[in-house]
Amino acid sequence: MPTIMSHAAVPLAGALILGRSRLSLPVIATGLLVAMLPDADVIGFRLGIAYGDGWGHRGATHSLLFAAAAALFATALLRPQRYGVAAAFLFVSMASHGALDMLTNGGLGVAVFWPFDEIRHFAPFTPIAVSPIGVSDFISGRGIKVLYSEAIWIWIPLTLVAAAFGIRKRTSKWFRQNGTAR
């Protein structure tokens, strides 16, 4: 799994791309929260739930169905003006957690299609170094390698995408204001 901080990268980029005119602060904050929420399944280790079980780590809480249900539930609670945009943003925010985990080079994979299929999946390309679970293991040479990997494969690409959308938005606005057709 990527670090908990890097799971916030997708909703941060999405919020920058969509802007405050489409997303309220509560929706953005909820997007950040739900992007990290699937890793709450590590509580299962203390409850005797095995890693590979359906409700184990990277199981049900990392699935597309769980992301859809959580997004709809959160959207119903938040009651935003733009219901569809908020629901889609929250779904992508939470579903991105499993997608990023599928890009890591360790663990058991992600039960992305749970409960219809409990097989754990990885992406064909797994460039992101898997993060250690626990702070003591993270503060090490391995932790630095994980952060470097996440910068290269998550933060830099998403920053470039958000910047490209921002530039496109500003140039379109400039052309509209100056009467030049675009």
C-alpha positions as CSV (number, residue, x, y, z in Angstrom):
1,M,0.0,0.0,0.0
2,P,1.1,3.6,-0.5
3,T,1.5,5.7,2.6
4,I,-1.7,7.1,4.0
5,M,-0.6,10.6,2.9
6,S,-0.3,9.5,-0.7
7,H,-3.9,8.2,-0.8
8,A,-4.9,11.8,-0.4
9,A,-3.2,12.8,-3.7
10,V,-6.1,11.7,-5.9
11,P,-8.8,13.7,-4.2
12,L,-6.5,16.7,-3.8
13,A,-5.8,16.6,-7.6
14,G,-9.5,16.1,-8.3
15,A,-10.4,19.1,-6.1
16,L,-7.9,21.3,-7.9
17,I,-9.2,20.2,-11.3
18,L,-12.9,20.5,-10.4
19,G,-12.6,23.7,-8.3
20,R,-14.6,25.2,-5.5
21,S,-17.4,26.1,-7.9
22,R,-18.2,22.4,-8.3
23,L,-17.1,21.0,-4.9
24,S,-17.8,22.4,-1.5
25,L,-15.2,22.2,1.3
26,P,-17.2,19.5,3.2
27,V,-17.2,17.3,0.0
28,I,-13.5,17.9,-0.5
29,A,-12.7,17.0,3.1
30,T,-14.8,13.9,2.9
31,G,-13.0,12.9,-0.3
32,L,-9.7,13.1,1.5
33,L,-11.1,11.0,4.4
34,V,-12.7,8.3,2.2
35,A,-9.5,8.0,0.2
36,M,-7.7,6.9,3.3
37,L,-10.6,5.0,4.9
38,P,-10.1,1.6,3.3
39,D,-6.9,1.0,5.4
40,A,-9.0,1.1,8.6
41,D,-9.3,-2.7,7.7
42,V,-6.0,-3.2,9.5
43,I,-8.0,-3.2,12.7
44,G,-9.0,-6.7,11.6
45,F,-5.5,-8.0,12.4
46,R,-6.2,-7.3,16.1
47,L,-9.6,-8.9,15.8
48,G,-8.2,-12.1,14.4
49,I,-9.2,-11.5,10.8
50,A,-6.6,-13.0,8.5
51,Y,-5.0,-10.8,5.8
52,G,-6.4,-12.9,3.0
53,D,-10.0,-13.1,4.2
54,G,-12.7,-11.1,2.4
55,W,-12.8,-8.6,5.2
56,G,-9.0,-8.7,5.7
57,H,-6.6,-6.1,4.6
58,R,-7.1,-5.0,1.0
59,G,-10.3,-7.0,0.9
60,A,-13.9,-5.7,1.0
61,T,-13.1,-2.1,2.0
62,H,-10.8,-1.8,-1.1
63,S,-13.5,-2.9,-3.5
64,L,-15.4,-0.9,-6.1
65,L,-18.7,-1.9,-4.5
66,F,-17.6,-0.6,-1.1
67,A,-16.4,2.6,-2.8
68,A,-19.8,3.1,-4.5
69,A,-21.8,2.4,-1.4
70,A,-19.6,4.7,0.7
71,A,-19.8,7.5,-1.9
72,L,-23.6,7.3,-2.1
73,F,-23.9,7.2,1.7
74,A,-21.6,10.2,2.2
75,T,-23.3,12.2,-0.6
76,A,-26.7,11.5,1.0
77,L,-25.3,12.8,4.4
78,L,-23.6,15.9,2.9
79,R,-26.6,16.8,0.6
80,P,-24.4,18.9,-1.7
81,Q,-25.8,21.2,-4.4
82,R,-24.2,19.2,-7.2
83,Y,-25.2,15.7,-6.1
84,G,-23.9,13.8,-9.1
85,V,-20.5,15.6,-9.2
86,A,-20.0,15.1,-5.4
87,A,-21.0,11.4,-5.7
88,A,-18.6,10.8,-8.6
89,F,-15.8,12.7,-6.8
90,L,-16.3,10.7,-3.6
91,F,-16.4,7.4,-5.6
92,V,-13.2,8.1,-7.5
93,S,-11.6,9.3,-4.2
94,M,-12.3,6.0,-2.5
95,A,-11.8,3.7,-5.5
96,S,-8.4,5.3,-6.1
97,H,-7.2,3.7,-2.8
98,G,-7.6,0.2,-4.2
99,A,-6.2,1.3,-7.6
100,L,-3.0,2.8,-6.0
101,D,-2.6,-0.4,-3.8
102,M,-2.8,-2.5,-7.0
103,L,0.2,-0.5,-8.3
104,T,2.4,-1.5,-5.3
105,N,5.0,-4.2,-5.4
106,G,4.0,-6.1,-2.3
107,G,1.1,-7.5,-0.3
108,L,-1.6,-9.9,-1.4
109,G,-3.2,-7.6,-4.1
110,V,-6.7,-6.0,-3.9
111,A,-10.1,-7.7,-3.9
112,V,-11.3,-5.0,-6.3
113,F,-14.4,-7.0,-7.4
114,W,-15.5,-8.2,-4.0
115,P,-18.0,-9.8,-3.2
116,F,-18.5,-11.1,-6.7
117,D,-14.9,-12.2,-6.9
118,E,-12.5,-12.5,-3.9
119,I,-9.4,-12.9,-6.0
120,R,-6.7,-10.4,-5.2
121,H,-5.5,-8.4,-8.1
122,F,-2.4,-6.4,-9.0
123,A,-1.9,-4.1,-11.9
124,P,0.3,-5.4,-14.7
125,F,2.8,-2.7,-13.8
126,T,3.7,-2.4,-10.1
127,P,6.2,0.5,-9.7
128,I,5.2,1.8,-6.3
129,A,7.2,0.5,-3.4
130,V,4.9,-1.0,-0.8
131,S,4.8,1.0,2.5
132,P,5.5,-0.7,5.8
133,I,2.7,-0.9,8.3
134,G,3.6,1.0,11.4
135,V,5.6,4.1,12.2
136,S,8.8,2.4,13.5
137,D,9.3,0.5,10.2
138,F,8.6,3.6,8.2
139,I,11.3,5.7,9.8
140,S,14.1,3.9,8.0
141,G,15.9,3.6,4.6
142,R,12.9,1.7,3.4
143,G,10.6,4.5,4.3
144,I,12.7,7.0,2.3
145,K,12.5,4.6,-0.7
146,V,8.7,4.4,-0.4
147,L,8.4,8.2,-0.3
148,Y,10.7,8.6,-3.3
149,S,8.7,6.0,-5.2
150,E,5.4,7.8,-4.4
151,A,6.8,11.1,-5.4
152,I,7.8,9.7,-8.8
153,W,4.7,7.6,-9.5
154,I,1.9,9.4,-7.6
155,W,2.6,13.0,-6.6
156,I,4.5,14.3,-9.7
157,P,2.1,12.8,-12.3
158,L,-1.0,14.1,-10.4
159,T,0.6,17.5,-9.9
160,L,1.3,17.7,-13.6
161,V,-2.3,16.7,-14.5
162,A,-3.8,19.2,-12.1
163,A,-1.4,21.9,-13.4
164,A,-2.3,21.1,-17.0
165,F,-6.0,21.5,-16.2
166,G,-5.3,24.7,-14.4
167,I,-3.4,26.1,-17.3
168,R,-6.2,25.1,-19.7
169,K,-8.8,26.7,-17.5
170,R,-6.8,30.0,-17.3
171,T,-6.1,30.2,-21.0
172,S,-9.7,29.5,-21.9
173,K,-10.8,32.2,-19.5
174,W,-8.2,34.6,-21.0
175,F,-9.5,33.9,-24.6
176,R,-13.1,34.4,-23.5
177,Q,-12.2,37.7,-21.8
178,N,-10.3,39.0,-24.8
179,G,-12.9,38.1,-27.3
180,T,-10.7,35.6,-29.1
181,A,-12.5,32.5,-30.2
182,R,-11.0,29.3,-28.9
